[in-house]
Amino acid sequence: MNTDHDLITTPVTTDMLRGALDVERTARGLLPHRLPAWARLQIPDDRLAVAEAQPSGVRLAFRTRATTIELKTLPTKRVYRGLPAPADGVYDLLVDGRLTAQATVTGGNLHTITDMVTQTAELREGPPGTARFTDLPARDKDIEIWLPHTEITEVIALRTDAPVEPAPDNGRRVWLHHGSSISHGSNAAHPTGIWPALAAAQGGVELVNLGFGGSALLDPFTARAMRDTPADLISIKIGINIVNADAMRLRAFTPAVHGFLDTVREGHPATPLLVVSPILCPVQEDTPGPLMPDFNGGTLRFKATGDPAERAAGRLTLNVIRDDLARIVQQRAVGDPNLHYLDGRDLYGEKDYAELPLPDEVHPDPAGHRRIAENFARLVFGGAGLFGPRLRMPPAP
């Protein structure tokens, strides 16, 4: 059995990290971010500040013969006062693309949400810990360690019983995706079990996941970050957070969508771009937000609290948003043939809800994530899909 004295410490460098847009150097190590530093200065609330720092889709990638790998980290875990603490975040280790081992890190900082409506929170500091993987194949292999999608993760040290070298470029297309908490991975059991990661694996692409829990709100800084991020394929899942937060009326929503797409197109004028409307969510199909927590029955569920009659005055529901997105994309596609629309109910609709209901009325469970990923891979990455293998990239402008 290897001891700490047998292990080689390799500095974790930015070129080992995939799926992050920025890396903050801390006193201990590296803190991956999914928005660049200039954008983080414009974040208006703690919810997005936490969400973008949770490394959904972020992974370490390297090549080694090691049979033992340790990753020392400092997690920051989010809990809600009055509710049971969630399980420790999971680290997924992939060998040559296959999920081979999992680990957790106990301890760490505790970020306690004291008010679910205002997202007021308090922080209690704790110690770092180590995710340990043993009995790995004794051969040259490509390793990926996917960081927990539910925990802010400061990477401190990588220790192995054999030397490490950077992973080679695999030549895969880069898929840049933006969405809500469902894209972030809410209720998924582990980081490669979130639907964008599952779909990326089935599509054979490299994922950059800008799914932000509660924060897909057409923020201009997110559009500019996407504009500046290299990508071969782009998808934007729009709508449910805007209804959740009751953040806009139809008059503001329509130009905000146009502005977001205009900004992304500044950096990606001909890249295949898919606009995806919300999946089925019965509590908000025809009832406006805001969405509020409901603890009746002893478990957390959500309910929409708006008045459906106010749709006539511009209050937004999921059906209103789907109709508007379809119209916007149809209008723009006349001059933008690489822009397409996908109804989110084709990913998760009435039949899926009947078979795999949303446990809290908003977020899918692990089986729901798999269903969404399977449908996305079939419709989008399949042979006839927008991002399918027959895709020919347009010439550079």
N, C-alpha and C positions, 0 to 999 in steps of 0.2 A: 504493500500500500504506500502511495506517495505521501510525503509530508510536505509542509510548507517549505522546508529547506531544499526539497527536490525540484520545486517549481521555478520556472523562469517568469520574471515579471516583464511584460512588454508594455511600453507606454501606449495608451489608447490615443490614436490620432484621428483627426477629422476625416482622413481618407478611409478609415475603417467604418465610418458611419454612413448608412444609406437611409434615405427617406426623411432626413432633416434638412431644413432650409438654412439653419444657422446653428452654431455651436458656441455656447458661452463658456469661457474658461473661468473656473472657480478656484478657491483656495485648495480644494481637494482634487479636482479633476475636470471633467467636461459635463456640461448640462445641455443636452440637445433641445433645440427649439424647432417648432414647425411654422414659425413666422420670423422674418428677419428682425434685427434689432430696431431698425427705424420704424417698422410697423408696430412693434410692441410698445413704442412710446405713444402710439395713438389709441391703444386699447382702452375703452372707457370703463370696463368693469372687471371685477375679480373672476367672474365666470370664464370669460375668454382667456384671461391671463393664465388661469389654471389649465384650461383645455388645451391651449397651444403648447404648453410645456409638458403635457402628458404625451409620451412618445408613441402614439398610435401609428403603427406602420414603420417605426424606426428600428433599425437593426444594425448590429455589428457584423461585418463580413470579412473573413480572412481565410487563409489556407494553412494547414498544419497537419502533422502526423500525431498530434497529442491524443492521448487516451483519457487524460484528466484536464478539465478546463474549469477555472474559477473566475468569476466576475464579481468584484467587490463594488458595491453601489450604496448610495444613500437614497432610499425611496422617501417620497412624501406622499402619504396616504390620505385620501379624503373620506371623511365619515360625516354622517348627519346626526346631530344631537337628538337623542330620543329613539334612534333606530339602531338595530344591531350593526356592529362593525362588519364591513364586507370582508371576504376572504383576501388574503395577501395576493398581490398581483403575481401573475405567472410569467416566467421567462421560458420561451420556446427555443430549443436548440435544434437546428436543422443540419443534417449531414447530407451534402450533395442534393439539397432541395427537399429532403424528406424529414418530417418531424420525427426526431429520434429520442429526445429527452426533454423533461420539464423540471423546473425548480422554482422556489420562491425565496424571498428575502424577508425575514422577520424584522421587527423593530422599525427604525427610521422615524422621520418626522410625522406628526399627526396634524392634518389640516381639518379642523372641525367646523362644519357649516352650522351656525347657531340659528339661522333663520332661512328657510328654504325660499321664501319669497324675495327677500332682499339680498340673499346669498352672503350675508354677514358671516365672517369666519374668524377663528382664532387659531394660532399655530403653536404647537408644542414640539420642541426639538428632541430628537432621539439619535441613537447611534447607527452607523452604517452596518451592513451585513454582507453576506457572500452567497451568491448562487453557485452551486457546485455540481458539475457533471462528470461522471466517471464511467469507466468501462466502454469508452468509445472505440470504434474500429482503429486498429493500429496500422494505418496506411495514410498516404496523402489524400486529403479530402478538403472540400470547401465547406466551411462552417458559417452559419448565420445564427446569431442570438438575437431573437426578437424581444425587445424590451416590453414590459407590461403596458398595455394600452390605458390602464386605469390609474397609474401612479406616475407622478413626476419622478424621474430617475436620473440622479447624478452619478455618472460613471467614474469610478475612482481608479481601479486597477484590473488588469487582465493577467492571470497567472496560468501557465500551462506546463506540462512536462515534456514539451518539445517546442522548438522554435516556431514562430509565427511569421507569415509574410502576407502582404496585402492580397486580397482576392483578385483574380484576373477579371478584366472586363468581359462580361458574358454576352455582350452584343445585343441584349434584349431592348425592345422599345420601352420608353419611359411613359407610364400612364400617370398623369396628374389629375387627382380627383378632389373635389371640394363638396362637402355636405354637412349634415347635422350630426346629432348624437348617434344616430343609427349608423352613419358612416364612421364615426369615431369608434363605435364598437360597444355601445351600451348593451348590457346583458349578455354579451358574448363571454365565453368561459376562458379564453386565452387569446393572445395577440394574433396568432395566425388563424384564429377562428372567427375574426371579424369579417363581414361579408366582402369588403374591398380586398383584403388579403387573400381570401379564398378565390375570388374572381380573378385576381391577378395571377395566382398560381395556375388556374385553369387556362388563362389566356396567354401564359408564357411571357408576361411583361414585368417590368420593374415598377413597383408602386411608390408613389409619393402621395401620402394621404393627408389632405387638409380637411378632414372631417372634424368639426369642432362642436362638442356637446353644447347645445343651447345657443350656438353662436353663428349659424349660417344665416346671416342677416343682411347680405348684400353690402358688406362693409367695403368702402373704396380701397382701404389698405390691403384687404385680402385680394381684391382684383389686381392691384398693382404687384403684389407678391407673386401671383400666378402669371402675370404678364412677364415678369423677370425670371421665371423658373424654366429652364430648358425642359421640353416635353415633346413627345411624338404624338401623344393622344391626350385629350383633355375632356373631362366630364364635370358638370356642375349640377348638383342636386339642390333644387331651390324650392322653398315654400313652407315647410312645416314649422320651422322656428319663427318665421314671420307671423304665422297664425298663432302659434304658442304664446308669443310675447305680445300679441295684438300691437305689433310695432308699426304698421303702416295701414293706410287705406289704399284702395285701388288706384286713386289718382297719383299717389307717391310710388306705388309698387311698379307700375308699368315703366316709367322713365328710369327707375333705379335698376331694373333688369337690363334695359338698353344700355345704361351707363356702365354696368358691370361687364357686359359682353363687349362693349366698345373698348374698354380698358384691356381686357384679356386679348382682344384681337390686335391691339397695338404691338404686342410682342409676339403674337402667334397668328399672323394674318391668314394663313391657309392651313393651319393644323386642324385635323379632324376634331370637331368640338360638339359634344353631346349635351343637351340640356335635358335633365331628368326631373319630372314633377314628383310630388310626394307619393309614397306608397299608401295603400289603404289604411286609414286610421278612423274608424267609425265615429269616435267621439268628436272629431273635428271636420268630418266631411261637409256638413252643412251648418255647423255651429261655430261662430267666431270665438276667438280667445278673449281674454287671456286663459291659459291653462293653469289649473291650480291643483296642488296635491290633495288627495282624498285618503284619509286614514281609516275610513269606515271598514270594519271587518278585520282590522289589525294588520293589514298589509298596505304598502304604498301603492296607490293607483292615482291616475290623473283624470280630470274632467274639465271640459271646456265650459266657460261660465258666461260667454257672450249671448246676445239675443239674436237668433236667426233672422228676425224681422229687419234688422239693421243692415242686412246685405244690400238692400236697395240704396242705402246711403254710403256704400263703399266699404263696409266692413268685410274683411277677407275670411274666407273659408278655403278648405283644400280644393273643393270643386271650382270655386271662383278662380283660384290660382292656376289650376290645371288648364282651364279654358283660356286664360290670359297668356300663359306660357306657350300653349300651342299656337295661338294667334301671332304672338311675337316672333316665334321661330319661323312660322310660315311666311310672315312678312319679310323677315331679314334674309331668309334662304334664297330669295329671288336674286340677291346680289352676293350671297355667300353660300355656294354649293356644298361647302364642307361643314355647314351647321345643320344639326339634326335634333329632333325631339323624341323623347321616349316617355310614355305615360308610366308613372311609377307603379300603377296598379298591374302592369304587365310583369313587374318584379314580385309583387305581393299584392294580391287582390282578394276578392270575396271567397273564392275557393280555398286560398291559402289561409285566410283568417279563420275559416270554418275548421280547417285541419290543424292549424298551428296558431291559435289565438295569441294576441299580444298580452303578456302577463300583467302589465301595468296599464294597458290600453293604449300605449304609445310605442314601446320598444319591443322588438322581436326577441325571442329566446335564442339559445344556440342553434336549435333546429331551424328557426326562422332566418337566422343569418345564412345558414347553408342554403336554404331555399332561394333567398334573394340572390346569392352568389351564383347558384346554378342557373337561374333565369337570366341574370346579367351576362354570364359567360356564353350562354346559348344565343341570346339575342344580339349581343354586342361584339363578342369575340369570336362567334361562330363564323362559318365560311361566308355567309351572306351578310354578316353584321358590319356596322360602320367601322369597327376596329378589327375586323377579321383578318385572317392571314393573307387574303388576296388584296388587301389594301396596298395601293401604290402611293407613296408619299408624293405630294405635289412638289414641283420645282421651287427652289428657294427664290424669294422675291428679289 
